[in-house]
Amino acid sequence: MQSHEPPEAYLIPIEDGREGPKRRLKVSTIIGRAPECDVALGSARVSRRHAEVFWDGERFLVKDLDSLNGTSLGGSHIRNEVPLTSGDTIELADCRLRFELAVGSQTEVFFVEASGLSVNVATHQVRVNGLPVKLTPKEFLLVALLHARSPDVVSYEEIAISVWPELEGQVHEDNVTQLVVRLRRELNVYSTGLIVNVRGFGYRLDDTSGESA
């Protein structure tokens, strides 16, 4: 389900433990030092156009705009577009902003596949055939990525960059394979064959195949 109008959400500046005025998010919200930015920050370490928070029709995401000092989410440096969860802290150089969905806003953002797999990127919940699946943070990032890209194949390199942003993609293929094995183990309790290995390329979601990694 997609919506061109984003739900009510805010960025809240945090300085010395105190919250500043809320800034209502638009479809695209530019954060930076330049006065014309939607959220203008005063720090000299913040680039003129530092980062963007945007609504893609299903969820809010944050991305760095090739800033000098980088953007982090929850302490982990980001390079690509990363989904936001209410309560997340975005760090731009020495400035911090908390992302917050308004009470009563749309938070149940599910994407349902024929396999019965559903992923809620707002609350980090995963269900298979209606049953909740408990996953580690890295397992969730992997299944959310495969889910968002389904039915396309996701390469080893893209998985490494998206699941381990703090390592900037410098992850051995064996680490990706082992993470897939652990995720399969959790999902296969409820439905087998959800993740297919496309040898030499990467992985994709499927509800008919039971190939192993």
N, C-alpha and C positions, 0 to 999 in steps of 0.2 A: 504494500500500500504506500503510495507516494502522495505528498502534499506540497504544493508550491509555497504555501504560507507556513512559515516556521511556527512552532509552539512558543509560548511566552518563555523567554530565557534571558539571563543577564550575565554580564561580567562584572565582578566586584573587586576593585583594587584593594590590596591588603598592604599596609605599611606600618611597621613597628607593632604588629599585632592588632591594628585597628582597621576597620573596614571603611572604605570610601564610598561615594555615591554609586549606586547601581547604574550600569549602562545597558539599556535594552538592546538585544541582538537583532540584527536584520538578516536578510537572506545572505548578505555578505557584509562582514564587519572587519574593517582594516584597523590594525593596532600599530602604533608607531610614535615617533617623536614629532613628526610633521604636524602642524596645527590643523591641517585639513583631514587628518585621519579621524575615523569614527570614534576611536578611543585614543586620545593623545596623551602620551606619557612624557614626563619632564626629564627623565634620566638621560645623560649624555651618552650612556652605553647602549641605549636603545636606538636601533636604526630608524631612519625616517619612515620607512614602510617595513615593519619588522615581521609581522605575522598576520594571518587572516583566520577568522572563525567564520564558517559558512554552513548553510543548510543545503543538503543535497537532495531534498525531497523526502528523505527518510530519517535523517539524523544530522546532528551538528558534528562538524569535524574541525580540527585546527591544523594549519600547516605553516611552516616557516617560509618567509619570502626572501630567502638568500641573505638573511641578516648577518651582520659582522660577528655578533656574539652569540648567535644561536637561540633556539627556543627549546624549552624542556617541558615535559608533562609529567607531573608527579616525580620529578627528580631525574627522569630519563630523557636524554637528548633525542629530538625527533628530526627526521629528514623528510618523511613523506606525510601524506594526509593521515591523521589519526583520529578515530572517533572519540567524542567526549562523553563522559558520564557525569551526571549532576554531583557536584562536590569536588570535581577535579581541580587541581591547581596548575595554572599555566605560568611558567617562569620565562620572562624575557629579560636577559641579562640580569640586572639587579632589581627588577620589578616583578611583582606577583599579582596574578588575577585569578579569582575563583569563578569557575563556571557553575551556574546554578539554574536549574529549571524551576519555574514558578510552581507553587503548590497547585495541584489540579491540572497542570499542563499535561500534554501527551507524553507519557513515559513508556507506555507499552508498545514499543516499536518492534514488532515481530515480522520475520520473513519466513513463510512456510513453504517447504518443498514437498514434492511428491513422496519423499522418503519419510515424511513425518517429522523432519528435523526443523526446529524453530530456534532462532537466536534473538535475544533481546539485548541490543547494544546499549540501551540506557541503564538497565539493571544488571547486566552481565549474567543473565540467566539463559540456560540452554535446556531444551526439552526434546525428547525423541518419543514420538507417538503419545504426546501429552505428559510423559513422565520426566521429572527434573533430573538432570545429569550434573553431578558435582565435578568441576574441572579446576585445575590450577590456572593462574593468570596466563601463563604461556600457552596452555592448551586452549583456553578461551580465545586468545588472540588468533591462534591458528584456525580454529573452527569458524570464527567470525570472518576471517579473510577468505577462506574457501567458500563460505556461504554467500558472501557478497559478490564473489566472482563467478559463482556457479552459473552455467555448466562449463565455463572456461577452465583450462588448465592453468594452474599457478606454478610458476617456476621455483626452483630451489632458491634462486637468488632473491626473488621477491618475498618469499617466505622469510628468509634470513633477515632482510631489511625491515619487514613489517613486525615480526615477532621479537626480534632482538634489536630495537632501534638504538639502545644504549651502546651496542657494539658496532654500529654503522655497517651492518651486513657482513662483518668479518667473522662468519660462522661456518664451521666445517659442515659439509653435506651430511656427515654421519650424525651430527647433532639434530639436523632437520629430520632425518630418518627415525631417530630414536623418539623424538617428540611425536611424530606421526604414529609410531607403534603404541605409545602410551595413550594418545587420544583415541585410537581405534579400540584399545582395550576397554576404555570407559564407554564409548558409544555402542560397541558391539554387545554389551549387556542387554540393550534394548532393541537393536536392529543391526543386522550384519551387512557388510558390503557398502558402507556409506562413503568410504574414502578409497579412491582408485589411484594406484601408482601408474602414471604414464611414463614408462621407462625412458630415461634420457632427457626428460623435460621437467616433470614435477608431479603435482597431485591435483585431483579434482574431486568434487562430490558426485556420487552416483548411488542409486538405490537398488542396483541389480547386481553389481560386481562385488566379488569378495577377494580380489587380488591382494596379495601381501606386499609389504614394503620391500 
